[in-house]
Amino acid sequence: MRIKLLALLLTLILVFVGLAGCSNEPKKSRAELQESISKYIAGDITGKIGESYNTKWFEFTIHSIDKVDSFAGYEAKDDHQLYKVLIAEKNISDEILAMGTFDFYMDDPGFEEFIWAIAPLDDTMMPEEFDLKPGESAEYVMIFEVPVDTAELALMYTEYFENEGIGATFAIDVD
């Protein structure tokens, strides 16, 4: 009797698993899948200016990335250029987040090190450190000083977890 019951149960499981695989919904492209699951799944996400992206803790939107000759009286060193980034962030977690200029960086395949934003020059610039409360939003300017001979410059954010795991890396190409 137990064997028949086990066989019947196994048959029902196989039928349900088989039916679960049947769907009339069109299959999503790899890019659509990556976009929809990138919220908490490790992987690289190529972002676009003006679109919002969710990390595990916060949502961010890069409103613009522009070359500028100077900002608040600061001019680029020789063989460098300044990029002004306008960024909005919103805390989507239940905890206060420690945010700051250390969160985003610029990278290029030819760089030996990441390029971090310069220290704030005025109140419009992102502070080196600040707290973002649950549900709170902030919008700031970040200034990056980058060598002029960049090939594939991108503004980047990488999720780093306390257990030393790495999550998604978001990259917004800089023209």
NORDAPE-V463048 format. One record per helix or strand of 3 or more residues. SS is the DSSP state (H for helix, E for strand). FROM is the first residue (numbers start at 1). TO is the last residue. Records with the same first field share a line. If there is no record, write none. Layout:
SS: FROM-TO ; FROM-TO
This chain:
H: 2-20 ; 30-37
E: 44-47 ; 52-54 ; 58-68 ; 80-91 ; 97-99 ; 105-107 ; 130-132 ; 137-147 ; 154-160 ; 166-173
